[in-house]
Amino acid sequence: MTIGGSIALLIIGAIMRFGITWKPSHVDLHAIGVILMVAGGVGLILSIVFLAIRRRDRASADVYEERHYTERPS
């Protein structure tokens, strides 16, 4: 899950939990909102952790330059 997707889940969950006053008969929108906010929070934390791990791996990579000449340099 990306950072944007996690933030979207957080926003949608908050709207369902705090912004909607309509109560359907067989669905608890407040519980669904809390579930979406928890999923968005976990996804956001995991996205940031994976992003940090990937950046650390790139920073520690060694770069080698190899040149091949078709004629002798003068």
N, CA, C and O atoms as a GROMACS GRO file, in nm:
protein
  296
    1MET      N    1   0.084  -0.117   0.000
    1MET     CA    2   0.000   0.000   0.000
    1MET      C    3   0.089   0.124   0.000
    1MET      O    4   0.190   0.128   0.070
    2THR      N    5   0.053   0.221  -0.076
    2THR     CA    6   0.133   0.343  -0.085
    2THR      C    7   0.094   0.440   0.026
    2THR      O    8  -0.005   0.422   0.097
    3ILE      N    9   0.175   0.544   0.040
    3ILE     CA   10   0.147   0.645   0.140
    3ILE      C   11   0.016   0.717   0.108
    3ILE      O   12  -0.064   0.743   0.198
    4GLY      N   13  -0.007   0.747  -0.018
    4GLY     CA   14  -0.132   0.813  -0.058
    4GLY      C   15  -0.254   0.727  -0.032
    4GLY      O   16  -0.357   0.778   0.011
    5GLY      N   17  -0.244   0.598  -0.058
    5GLY     CA   18  -0.355   0.507  -0.030
    5GLY      C   19  -0.385   0.497   0.119
    5GLY      O   20  -0.500   0.490   0.160
    6SER      N   21  -0.279   0.498   0.199
    6SER     CA   22  -0.298   0.493   0.344
    6SER      C   23  -0.365   0.620   0.395
    6SER      O   24  -0.454   0.613   0.480
    7ILE      N   25  -0.323   0.733   0.345
    7ILE     CA   26  -0.385   0.860   0.386
    7ILE      C   27  -0.531   0.864   0.342
    7ILE      O   28  -0.616   0.915   0.414
    8ALA      N   29  -0.559   0.811   0.223
    8ALA     CA   30  -0.698   0.807   0.175
    8ALA      C   31  -0.784   0.721   0.267
    8ALA      O   32  -0.898   0.758   0.298
    9LEU      N   33  -0.731   0.606   0.311
    9LEU     CA   34  -0.806   0.522   0.405
    9LEU      C   35  -0.831   0.594   0.536
    9LEU      O   36  -0.940   0.585   0.593
   10LEU      N   37  -0.730   0.666   0.585
   10LEU     CA   38  -0.747   0.742   0.709
   10LEU      C   39  -0.858   0.847   0.694
   10LEU      O   40  -0.942   0.861   0.783
   11ILE      N   41  -0.857   0.918   0.584
   11ILE     CA   42  -0.957   1.023   0.562
   11ILE      C   43  -1.098   0.965   0.547
   11ILE      O   44  -1.193   1.014   0.607
   12ILE      N   45  -1.110   0.859   0.468
   12ILE     CA   46  -1.241   0.796   0.448
   12ILE      C   47  -1.293   0.739   0.580
   12ILE      O   48  -1.411   0.751   0.611
   13GLY      N   49  -1.203   0.676   0.657
   13GLY     CA   50  -1.244   0.622   0.786
   13GLY      C   51  -1.287   0.730   0.883
   13GLY      O   52  -1.384   0.712   0.956
   14ALA      N   53  -1.216   0.844   0.884
   14ALA     CA   54  -1.254   0.954   0.973
   14ALA      C   55  -1.388   1.013   0.932
   14ALA      O   56  -1.469   1.049   1.018
   15ILE      N   57  -1.412   1.023   0.804
   15ILE     CA   58  -1.543   1.074   0.758
   15ILE      C   59  -1.654   0.980   0.800
   15ILE      O   60  -1.760   1.023   0.844
   16MET      N   61  -1.630   0.849   0.784
   16MET     CA   62  -1.733   0.752   0.822
   16MET      C   63  -1.754   0.749   0.973
   16MET      O   64  -1.866   0.727   1.019
   17ARG      N   65  -1.650   0.770   1.049
   17ARG     CA   66  -1.662   0.763   1.196
   17ARG      C   67  -1.721   0.891   1.254
   17ARG      O   68  -1.808   0.884   1.340
   18PHE      N   69  -1.674   1.006   1.209
   18PHE     CA   70  -1.712   1.131   1.274
   18PHE      C   71  -1.807   1.219   1.193
   18PHE      O   72  -1.874   1.306   1.248
   19GLY      N   73  -1.815   1.197   1.062
   19GLY     CA   74  -1.888   1.290   0.978
   19GLY      C   75  -2.026   1.246   0.936
   19GLY      O   76  -2.107   1.330   0.896
   20ILE      N   77  -2.054   1.117   0.944
   20ILE     CA   78  -2.183   1.067   0.896
   20ILE      C   79  -2.274   1.043   1.016
   20ILE      O   80  -2.238   0.972   1.110
   21THR      N   81  -2.392   1.101   1.011
   21THR     CA   82  -2.489   1.082   1.120
   21THR      C   83  -2.599   0.983   1.082
   21THR      O   84  -2.674   0.939   1.169
   22TRP      N   85  -2.610   0.949   0.955
   22TRP     CA   86  -2.710   0.854   0.908
   22TRP      C   87  -2.672   0.715   0.956
   22TRP      O   88  -2.556   0.676   0.945
   23LYS      N   89  -2.768   0.639   1.008
   23LYS     CA   90  -2.741   0.505   1.059
   23LYS      C   91  -2.829   0.403   0.987
   23LYS      O   92  -2.949   0.394   1.014
   24PRO      N   93  -2.769   0.327   0.896
   24PRO     CA   94  -2.847   0.221   0.831
   24PRO      C   95  -2.880   0.111   0.932
   24PRO      O   96  -2.817   0.100   1.037
   25SER      N   97  -2.979   0.030   0.900
   25SER     CA   98  -3.029  -0.067   0.998
   25SER      C   99  -2.934  -0.184   1.023
   25SER      O  100  -2.927  -0.234   1.136
   26HIS      N  101  -2.861  -0.230   0.923
   26HIS     CA  102  -2.779  -0.352   0.939
   26HIS      C  103  -2.629  -0.327   0.930
   26HIS      O  104  -2.551  -0.422   0.932
   27VAL      N  105  -2.587  -0.203   0.919
   27VAL     CA  106  -2.444  -0.172   0.901
   27VAL      C  107  -2.403  -0.068   1.005
   27VAL      O  108  -2.470   0.034   1.021
   28ASP      N  109  -2.294  -0.095   1.075
   28ASP     CA  110  -2.242   0.001   1.172
   28ASP      C  111  -2.130   0.082   1.105
   28ASP      O  112  -2.016   0.038   1.097
   29LEU      N  113  -2.165   0.202   1.057
   29LEU     CA  114  -2.069   0.285   0.985
   29LEU      C  115  -1.956   0.334   1.075
   29LEU      O  116  -1.845   0.357   1.028
   30HIS      N  117  -1.983   0.350   1.203
   30HIS     CA  118  -1.879   0.395   1.296
   30HIS      C  119  -1.771   0.288   1.311
   30HIS      O  120  -1.653   0.320   1.314
   31ALA      N  121  -1.811   0.163   1.320
   31ALA     CA  122  -1.713   0.053   1.332
   31ALA      C  123  -1.632   0.040   1.203
   31ALA      O  124  -1.512   0.017   1.207
   32ILE      N  125  -1.698   0.053   1.089
   32ILE     CA  126  -1.626   0.046   0.962
   32ILE      C  127  -1.527   0.162   0.951
   32ILE      O  128  -1.416   0.143   0.900
   33GLY      N  129  -1.564   0.279   0.998
   33GLY     CA  130  -1.474   0.394   0.997
   33GLY      C  131  -1.351   0.370   1.082
   33GLY      O  132  -1.240   0.404   1.042
   34VAL      N  133  -1.370   0.311   1.200
   34VAL     CA  134  -1.256   0.281   1.287
   34VAL      C  135  -1.166   0.177   1.222
   34VAL      O  136  -1.043   0.189   1.227
   35ILE      N  137  -1.224   0.076   1.161
   35ILE     CA  138  -1.145  -0.027   1.093
   35ILE      C  139  -1.063   0.035   0.980
   35ILE      O  140  -0.945   0.002   0.964
   36LEU      N  141  -1.123   0.123   0.902
   36LEU     CA  142  -1.050   0.188   0.792
   36LEU      C  143  -0.938   0.277   0.845
   36LEU      O  144  -0.830   0.281   0.785
   37MET      N  145  -0.961   0.347   0.955
   37MET     CA  146  -0.856   0.432   1.012
   37MET      C  147  -0.740   0.349   1.065
   37MET      O  148  -0.625   0.387   1.049
   38VAL      N  149  -0.769   0.236   1.128
   38VAL     CA  150  -0.663   0.148   1.178
   38VAL      C  151  -0.584   0.091   1.060
   38VAL      O  152  -0.461   0.088   1.063
   39ALA      N  153  -0.654   0.045   0.957
   39ALA     CA  154  -0.585  -0.009   0.840
   39ALA      C  155  -0.499   0.098   0.772
   39ALA      O  156  -0.388   0.069   0.728
   40GLY      N  157  -0.550   0.219   0.763
   40GLY     CA  158  -0.473   0.328   0.704
   40GLY      C  159  -0.350   0.362   0.786
   40GLY      O  160  -0.244   0.389   0.731
   41GLY      N  161  -0.363   0.362   0.919
   41GLY     CA  162  -0.248   0.389   1.005
   41GLY      C  163  -0.141   0.283   0.994
   41GLY      O  164  -0.023   0.315   0.985
   42VAL      N  165  -0.182   0.156   0.994
   42VAL     CA  166  -0.085   0.046   0.979
   42VAL      C  167  -0.020   0.052   0.842
   42VAL      O  168   0.102   0.033   0.830
   43GLY      N  169  -0.099   0.078   0.739
   43GLY     CA  170  -0.042   0.089   0.604
   43GLY      C  171   0.055   0.205   0.591
   43GLY      O  172   0.157   0.193   0.523
   44LEU      N  173   0.025   0.316   0.656
   44LEU     CA  174   0.114   0.432   0.652
   44LEU      C  175   0.246   0.401   0.721
   44LEU      O  176   0.353   0.436   0.670
   45ILE      N  177   0.240   0.337   0.835
   45ILE     CA  178   0.364   0.301   0.908
   45ILE      C  179   0.447   0.204   0.825
   45ILE      O  180   0.568   0.221   0.813
   46LEU      N  181   0.384   0.102   0.768
   46LEU     CA  182   0.457   0.004   0.688
   46LEU      C  183   0.517   0.069   0.562
   46LEU      O  184   0.629   0.036   0.524
   47SER      N  185   0.444   0.159   0.499
   47SER     CA  186   0.496   0.228   0.380
   47SER      C  187   0.620   0.310   0.414
   47SER      O  188   0.716   0.310   0.338
   48ILE      N  189   0.617   0.380   0.526
   48ILE     CA  190   0.732   0.462   0.565
   48ILE      C  191   0.851   0.374   0.601
   48ILE      O  192   0.965   0.406   0.567
   49VAL      N  193   0.826   0.261   0.669
   49VAL     CA  194   0.936   0.169   0.705
   49VAL      C  195   0.999   0.112   0.579
   49VAL      O  196   1.122   0.110   0.568
   50PHE      N  197   0.919   0.064   0.484
   50PHE     CA  198   0.974   0.008   0.361
   50PHE      C  199   1.048   0.113   0.279
   50PHE      O  200   1.149   0.083   0.216
   51LEU      N  201   0.998   0.235   0.279
   51LEU     CA  202   1.066   0.344   0.208
   51LEU      C  203   1.203   0.371   0.270
   51LEU      O  204   1.300   0.392   0.198
   52ALA      N  205   1.211   0.372   0.402
   52ALA     CA  206   1.338   0.395   0.469
   52ALA      C  207   1.436   0.281   0.444
   52ALA      O  208   1.555   0.305   0.427
   53ILE      N  209   1.387   0.158   0.440
   53ILE     CA  210   1.474   0.044   0.414
   53ILE      C  211   1.530   0.051   0.272
   53ILE      O  212   1.649   0.027   0.251
   54ARG      N  213   1.445   0.084   0.175
   54ARG     CA  214   1.493   0.095   0.037
   54ARG      C  215   1.595   0.206   0.020
   54ARG      O  216   1.692   0.189  -0.052
   55ARG      N  217   1.574   0.319   0.086
   55ARG     CA  218   1.670   0.429   0.076
   55ARG      C  219   1.803   0.393   0.140
   55ARG      O  220   1.908   0.430   0.088
   56ARG      N  221   1.800   0.321   0.251
   56ARG     CA  222   1.923   0.280   0.317
   56ARG      C  223   2.001   0.182   0.229
   56ARG      O  224   2.124   0.188   0.223
   57ASP      N  225   1.929   0.090   0.161
   57ASP     CA  226   1.996  -0.005   0.072
   57ASP      C  227   2.061   0.065  -0.046
   57ASP      O  228   2.170   0.027  -0.087
   58ARG      N  229   1.998   0.167  -0.100
   58ARG     CA  230   2.056   0.241  -0.212
   58ARG      C  231   2.178   0.320  -0.169
   58ARG      O  232   2.274   0.333  -0.246
   59ALA      N  233   2.176   0.374  -0.048
   59ALA     CA  234   2.288   0.455  -0.001
   59ALA      C  235   2.412   0.371   0.023
   59ALA      O  236   2.524   0.422   0.011
   60SER      N  237   2.397   0.244   0.058
   60SER     CA  238   2.512   0.161   0.088
   60SER      C  239   2.564   0.086  -0.035
   60SER      O  240   2.664   0.015  -0.023
   61ALA      N  241   2.502   0.099  -0.149
   61ALA     CA  242   2.546   0.029  -0.269
   61ALA      C  243   2.674   0.092  -0.322
   61ALA      O  244   2.688   0.214  -0.326
   62ASP      N  245   2.767   0.007  -0.364
   62ASP     CA  246   2.892   0.054  -0.423
   62ASP      C  247   2.876   0.067  -0.573
   62ASP      O  248   2.810  -0.014  -0.638
   63VAL      N  249   2.936   0.172  -0.627
   63VAL     CA  250   2.927   0.198  -0.769
   63VAL      C  251   3.067   0.183  -0.829
   63VAL      O  252   3.163   0.243  -0.780
   64TYR      N  253   3.077   0.104  -0.933
   64TYR     CA  254   3.204   0.084  -1.002
   64TYR      C  255   3.191   0.133  -1.144
   64TYR      O  256   3.088   0.116  -1.210
   65GLU      N  257   3.298   0.195  -1.191
   65GLU     CA  258   3.301   0.243  -1.329
   65GLU      C  259   3.406   0.163  -1.402
   65GLU      O  260   3.519   0.150  -1.357
   66GLU      N  261   3.367   0.112  -1.516
   66GLU     CA  262   3.459   0.032  -1.594
   66GLU      C  263   3.462   0.088  -1.736
   66GLU      O  264   3.358   0.108  -1.798
   67ARG      N  265   3.583   0.114  -1.784
   67ARG     CA  266   3.596   0.171  -1.918
   67ARG      C  267   3.664   0.072  -2.011
   67ARG      O  268   3.760   0.004  -1.974
   68HIS      N  269   3.612   0.064  -2.130
   68HIS     CA  270   3.670  -0.022  -2.233
   68HIS      C  271   3.709   0.068  -2.351
   68HIS      O  272   3.626   0.140  -2.405
   69TYR      N  273   3.836   0.063  -2.389
   69TYR     CA  274   3.885   0.145  -2.501
   69TYR      C  275   3.902   0.056  -2.623
   69TYR      O  276   3.952  -0.056  -2.615
   70THR      N  277   3.860   0.111  -2.735
   70THR     CA  278   3.881   0.038  -2.859
   70THR      C  279   4.019   0.072  -2.917
   70THR      O  280   4.075  -0.008  -2.993
   71GLU      N  281   4.074   0.186  -2.883
   71GLU     CA  282   4.209   0.221  -2.923
   71GLU      C  283   4.284   0.277  -2.803
   71GLU      O  284   4.222   0.317  -2.705
   72ARG      N  285   4.411   0.279  -2.810
   72ARG     CA  286   4.493   0.321  -2.696
   72ARG      C  287   4.475   0.472  -2.674
   72ARG      O  288   4.477   0.548  -2.770
   73PRO      N  289   4.457   0.515  -2.548
   73PRO     CA  290   4.450   0.659  -2.523
   73PRO      C  291   4.583   0.726  -2.548
   73PRO      O  292   4.687   0.668  -2.522
   74SER      N  293   4.580   0.847  -2.597
   74SER     CA  294   4.705   0.913  -2.628
   74SER      C  295   4.753   1.003  -2.518
   74SER      O  296   4.858   1.066  -2.530
   0.00000   0.00000   0.00000
